[in-house]
Amino acid sequence: MAPGLRTLLDGILDYAALFPPARLPLDQAIRNYAGYRQGPGGWMLGRFVCPAPRLAELAPYREELFSSGPPFAFSVLPRPSESADHFLANLRSDLEAVTAFTKHHGDRVVADVAEFRLPPGITDGVGELLEAAGRLIAAQGPPVVQLYAELVPGPDWRAPTAAVVAALARYNACTTPARLRGSLAGFKLRCGGLEPSAVPSPEQVAGTITASRDAGVPLKFTAGLHHPFRHLDAGARAAADGFLNVFTAGVLAHARGLGAADVRRIIEAEDAGHFIFDTQGLRWQDHRATTAEIAAARKNAVTSFGSCSFDEPRDGLRALGLLGEDAR
């Protein structure tokens, strides 16, 4: 496998099989994750995505699954909330669940990411909500928690996205103990769903990538990115983004300072032959990033994507001949 592609895909997929459309039972999902970690392409796996209230259900797997290999990594989802007060009340309870989970399993698990959907209509109060969440985490949460905030989808994405990204940037710049103990807070963009309306336009994806880049805010993606390249999704009845399109665009936006128009062109590109991965890094047309720049972008800018399937992305890469003999 080309080093450029290996670097791009390292730990890129957070396994979210508990969620639609897969909706696997917890036992099957966690066993799948354990098996994928040791199988072909397991190095592409990131965290197991789990709702906070369900962490306690994983207690029986302490000896059977969690006792060998690297620690199992988890991204935790606090419960959905309808208001700021409801969010903070839920977060308090969910942090207790995370603390009990990590205490029970010790160093065999890591739960260092929390992804939450912002309460509806809270755009203007995101900064205050983040500060309050930071205080709760400092008081009772795990030592290090990286937060990712997701907007409730709506017809107007520009102003709300700009407001939330700006609030995240302000939070990341603060010097409170809670902030200094944690990683940079990030933005979470949903790229698909069961309806065409759930699929953001290439303009929205490109605008979110460049806005987050300009603010120094990490960005992760979820849903819809099941295939390497842009294609027609029969289920959603709409054109769907490819994860190689999105992450190549994100890397080049970070490394080369591309504007939204160029980023959009990469996202919309359907010719796989224009995406070159080699010993030096990656290239799309005249734009190139080195392996070091890819690694930096993956760490600081475009961090991962959540998917209810590991087989589809991996098998899509294999069908294109991109994994080669280096699938392990």
C-alpha positions as CSV (number, residue, x, y, z in Angstrom):
1,M,0.0,0.0,0.0
2,A,1.2,3.5,-0.8
3,P,2.4,5.3,2.4
4,G,0.3,8.3,1.5
5,L,-2.9,6.3,1.6
6,R,-1.8,4.4,4.7
7,T,-1.2,7.6,6.6
8,L,-4.5,9.0,5.4
9,L,-6.5,6.0,6.5
10,D,-4.8,5.2,9.8
11,G,-7.4,5.0,12.6
12,I,-9.9,6.9,10.4
13,L,-13.1,5.0,11.0
14,D,-15.1,5.1,14.3
15,Y,-17.3,2.0,14.4
16,A,-20.9,3.1,15.0
17,A,-22.8,-0.2,14.3
18,L,-25.3,0.5,17.1
19,F,-26.9,3.3,15.0
20,P,-28.9,3.3,11.7
21,P,-29.0,1.8,9.3
22,A,-27.2,-1.1,10.8
23,R,-28.7,-1.0,14.3
24,L,-26.8,-4.1,15.4
25,P,-27.3,-5.5,18.9
26,L,-24.6,-4.4,21.3
27,D,-23.2,-7.9,21.7
28,Q,-22.8,-8.3,17.9
29,A,-21.4,-4.8,17.5
30,I,-18.7,-5.1,20.2
31,R,-17.7,-8.5,19.0
32,N,-17.4,-7.2,15.4
33,Y,-15.2,-4.4,16.6
34,A,-13.0,-6.8,18.6
35,G,-12.7,-9.0,15.5
36,Y,-12.0,-6.2,13.1
37,R,-9.2,-4.9,15.3
38,Q,-7.3,-8.1,14.7
39,G,-8.4,-8.7,11.1
40,P,-7.4,-7.3,7.7
41,G,-7.4,-3.5,7.7
42,G,-7.9,-3.3,11.4
43,W,-5.4,-0.4,11.6
44,M,-8.1,1.7,9.9
45,L,-10.3,1.4,13.0
46,G,-10.6,4.2,15.5
47,R,-13.0,4.2,18.4
48,F,-16.2,2.2,19.2
49,V,-19.1,4.7,19.3
50,C,-21.4,4.0,22.3
51,P,-24.2,5.9,24.0
52,A,-23.2,6.7,27.6
53,P,-26.1,5.0,29.2
54,R,-25.2,1.7,27.5
55,L,-21.6,1.6,28.8
56,A,-22.6,-0.4,31.8
57,E,-23.9,-3.2,29.5
58,L,-20.2,-3.8,28.5
59,A,-19.2,-5.0,32.0
60,P,-19.4,-8.7,31.0
61,Y,-16.8,-8.3,28.3
62,R,-14.0,-7.2,30.7
63,E,-12.3,-10.6,30.7
64,E,-13.6,-12.1,27.4
65,L,-12.8,-9.2,25.0
66,F,-11.0,-6.4,26.8
67,S,-8.3,-8.4,28.4
68,S,-5.9,-8.7,25.4
69,G,-4.4,-6.4,22.8
70,P,-4.3,-2.6,22.9
71,P,-6.9,-0.9,25.1
72,F,-10.4,-0.6,23.6
73,A,-11.1,3.0,22.6
74,F,-14.5,4.5,23.0
75,S,-16.3,7.6,21.8
76,V,-19.2,8.3,24.1
77,L,-22.5,9.9,23.1
78,P,-24.3,11.8,25.8
79,R,-28.1,11.6,25.6
80,P,-30.0,14.1,23.3
81,S,-31.3,17.2,25.0
82,E,-33.9,19.8,24.3
83,S,-32.4,22.7,26.2
84,A,-29.2,23.8,27.8
85,D,-30.3,22.9,31.3
86,H,-31.4,19.5,30.1
87,F,-28.1,19.0,28.3
88,L,-26.1,19.8,31.5
89,A,-28.3,17.5,33.6
90,N,-27.8,14.7,31.2
91,L,-24.1,15.3,30.9
92,R,-23.7,15.1,34.6
93,S,-25.3,11.7,34.7
94,D,-23.5,10.5,31.5
95,L,-20.1,11.5,33.0
96,E,-20.9,9.4,36.0
97,A,-21.5,6.5,33.6
98,V,-18.2,7.1,31.9
99,T,-16.3,7.3,35.2
100,A,-17.9,4.1,36.4
101,F,-17.1,2.4,33.1
102,T,-13.4,3.4,33.1
103,K,-13.1,2.5,36.8
104,H,-14.5,-1.0,36.3
105,H,-12.3,-1.8,33.3
106,G,-9.2,0.1,34.3
107,D,-6.5,0.5,31.7
108,R,-8.2,-1.9,29.3
109,V,-10.4,0.9,28.0
110,V,-10.1,4.5,27.0
111,A,-13.1,6.8,26.8
112,D,-11.6,10.1,25.8
113,V,-14.1,11.5,23.2
114,A,-17.7,12.8,23.7
115,E,-19.8,13.6,20.7
116,F,-23.0,15.5,21.4
117,R,-25.8,17.1,19.3
118,L,-26.5,20.7,20.4
119,P,-29.9,21.4,21.8
120,P,-32.2,23.0,19.2
121,G,-32.0,26.8,18.9
122,I,-28.9,27.0,21.2
123,T,-26.6,28.4,18.5
124,D,-26.1,31.7,20.3
125,G,-25.4,30.1,23.6
126,V,-22.8,27.5,22.5
127,G,-19.9,29.3,24.2
128,E,-21.7,29.3,27.6
129,L,-22.8,25.7,27.2
130,L,-19.2,24.6,26.4
131,E,-17.8,26.4,29.4
132,A,-20.4,24.8,31.7
133,A,-19.7,21.4,30.2
134,G,-16.0,22.0,30.7
135,R,-16.6,22.8,34.4
136,L,-18.5,19.5,34.8
137,I,-15.8,17.5,33.1
138,A,-13.2,19.1,35.3
139,A,-15.2,18.3,38.4
140,Q,-16.3,14.8,37.7
141,G,-15.2,13.6,34.3
142,P,-12.3,11.5,33.0
143,P,-8.9,13.3,32.9
144,V,-9.1,14.0,29.2
145,V,-12.2,14.4,27.1
146,Q,-12.3,15.8,23.6
147,L,-15.7,17.3,22.7
148,Y,-17.4,17.3,19.3
149,A,-20.5,19.4,18.8
150,E,-23.0,18.7,16.1
151,L,-25.7,21.1,14.8
152,V,-29.3,20.0,14.4
153,P,-29.8,19.9,10.7
154,G,-31.6,22.9,9.1
155,P,-32.2,24.6,5.8
156,D,-29.7,27.4,6.7
157,W,-26.3,26.0,7.5
158,R,-24.0,29.0,7.0
159,A,-24.7,31.3,9.9
160,P,-25.3,28.5,12.5
161,T,-22.1,26.7,11.4
162,A,-20.1,29.9,11.6
163,A,-21.5,30.7,15.1
164,V,-20.7,27.2,16.5
165,V,-17.2,27.1,14.9
166,A,-16.5,30.5,16.4
167,A,-17.7,29.4,19.8
168,L,-15.6,26.3,19.6
169,A,-12.5,28.4,18.7
170,R,-13.1,30.7,21.7
171,Y,-13.4,27.7,24.0
172,N,-10.2,26.2,22.6
173,A,-8.4,29.5,23.3
174,C,-9.4,29.7,26.9
175,T,-7.1,28.8,29.7
176,T,-9.4,27.3,32.3
177,P,-8.2,24.1,34.0
178,A,-11.0,22.1,32.2
179,R,-9.8,23.3,28.8
180,L,-6.1,22.8,29.5
181,R,-6.8,19.2,30.6
182,G,-8.6,18.3,27.4
183,S,-8.0,18.2,23.7
184,L,-9.3,20.9,21.3
185,A,-13.1,20.8,21.0
186,G,-14.3,20.1,17.5
187,F,-17.2,20.3,15.1
188,K,-19.1,17.2,13.9
189,L,-20.7,17.2,10.5
190,R,-23.4,14.7,9.5
191,C,-22.9,13.7,5.8
192,G,-25.9,11.4,5.2
193,G,-29.0,9.7,6.5
194,L,-32.0,7.8,5.4
195,E,-33.5,10.8,3.5
196,P,-32.1,13.0,0.7
197,S,-32.5,16.0,3.0
198,A,-29.9,14.5,5.4
199,V,-27.2,14.7,2.8
200,P,-25.4,18.0,2.9
201,S,-24.5,19.7,-0.4
202,P,-20.8,19.7,-1.5
203,E,-20.9,23.5,-0.9
204,Q,-21.9,22.8,2.8
205,V,-19.2,20.2,3.2
206,A,-16.5,22.4,1.6
207,G,-17.7,25.5,3.6
208,T,-17.5,23.6,6.9
209,I,-14.1,22.2,6.1
210,T,-12.7,25.7,5.3
211,A,-14.5,27.4,8.2
212,S,-13.1,24.8,10.7
213,R,-9.7,25.1,9.2
214,D,-9.6,28.8,9.4
215,A,-10.7,28.7,13.1
216,G,-8.2,25.9,14.0
217,V,-11.2,23.7,15.0
218,P,-10.9,19.9,14.5
219,L,-13.6,18.4,12.3
220,K,-15.0,14.9,12.3
221,F,-17.7,13.4,10.1
222,T,-20.5,10.9,10.6
223,A,-23.0,9.0,8.4
224,G,-23.0,8.7,4.7
225,L,-19.3,8.0,4.1
226,H,-19.6,4.3,3.2
227,H,-17.7,4.3,-0.1
228,P,-14.3,5.6,-1.1
229,F,-15.5,8.0,-3.8
230,R,-18.5,10.1,-4.6
231,H,-21.5,8.0,-5.9
232,L,-25.2,7.8,-6.1
233,D,-26.6,6.4,-2.9
234,A,-29.7,4.3,-3.8
235,G,-31.0,4.3,-0.2
236,A,-30.8,8.1,0.3
237,R,-31.8,8.7,-3.4
238,A,-29.1,11.3,-3.6
239,A,-25.4,11.8,-4.6
240,A,-23.3,10.7,-1.6
241,D,-19.8,11.8,-0.6
242,G,-16.8,9.5,-0.7
243,F,-14.6,9.4,2.3
244,L,-11.5,9.6,0.1
245,N,-12.9,12.8,-1.5
246,V,-13.7,14.4,1.9
247,F,-10.5,13.5,3.6
248,T,-8.3,14.4,0.6
249,A,-10.1,17.7,0.4
250,G,-9.6,18.2,4.2
251,V,-6.0,17.4,4.1
252,L,-5.3,19.7,1.1
253,A,-7.3,22.5,2.6
254,H,-5.2,22.2,5.7
255,A,-1.8,21.7,4.0
256,R,-2.2,24.1,1.0
257,G,-4.8,26.6,2.3
258,L,-7.3,25.8,-0.5
259,G,-10.4,28.0,-0.7
260,A,-13.9,26.6,-0.5
261,A,-14.3,26.5,-4.3
262,D,-11.3,24.2,-4.8
263,V,-12.3,22.1,-1.8
264,R,-15.7,21.6,-3.4
265,R,-14.2,20.5,-6.6
266,I,-12.3,17.7,-4.8
267,I,-15.5,16.7,-3.0
268,E,-17.5,16.5,-6.2
269,A,-14.8,14.7,-8.2
270,E,-15.9,11.3,-9.4
271,D,-12.8,10.2,-11.3
272,A,-10.8,7.9,-9.0
273,G,-7.8,8.3,-11.3
274,H,-7.4,11.9,-10.3
275,F,-6.6,10.8,-6.7
276,I,-3.0,9.7,-6.5
277,F,-1.4,8.1,-3.4
278,D,2.3,7.3,-3.5
279,T,5.5,7.1,-1.4
280,Q,5.6,10.9,-1.0
281,G,2.0,11.5,0.0
282,L,-1.2,12.3,-2.0
283,R,-2.1,14.4,-5.0
284,W,-5.3,15.6,-6.6
285,Q,-4.6,17.3,-9.9
286,D,-1.9,20.0,-9.2
287,H,-2.4,19.9,-5.4
288,R,-0.1,17.7,-3.3
289,A,0.4,17.0,0.4
290,T,3.3,15.1,1.9
291,T,2.9,12.2,4.3
292,A,3.9,14.5,7.2
293,E,1.3,17.0,6.1
294,I,-1.3,14.2,5.9
295,A,-0.5,13.1,9.4
296,A,-0.7,16.6,10.7
297,A,-4.1,17.2,9.1
298,R,-5.5,14.0,10.4
299,K,-4.4,14.8,13.9
300,N,-5.4,18.4,14.0
301,A,-8.0,19.1,11.2
302,V,-10.0,16.2,9.8
303,T,-9.8,13.5,12.5
304,S,-12.2,10.6,11.7
305,F,-15.6,9.6,10.5
306,G,-18.2,7.5,12.1
307,S,-19.7,4.6,10.1
308,C,-22.2,1.8,11.0
309,S,-20.2,-0.5,8.7
310,F,-16.5,-1.3,8.6
311,D,-16.9,-3.9,5.8
312,E,-18.3,-1.5,3.2
313,P,-15.5,1.1,3.4
314,R,-12.8,-1.6,3.7
315,D,-14.2,-3.7,0.9
316,G,-14.7,-0.6,-1.3
317,L,-11.0,0.1,-1.0
318,R,-10.1,-3.5,-1.7
319,A,-12.3,-3.6,-4.8
320,L,-10.4,-0.6,-6.2
321,G,-7.1,-2.3,-5.5
322,L,-6.0,0.3,-3.0
323,L,-5.4,-1.9,0.0
324,G,-3.2,-4.4,-1.8
325,E,-1.1,-6.8,0.2
326,D,-0.8,-4.3,3.0
327,A,-4.4,-4.8,4.2
328,R,-3.1,-5.9,7.6
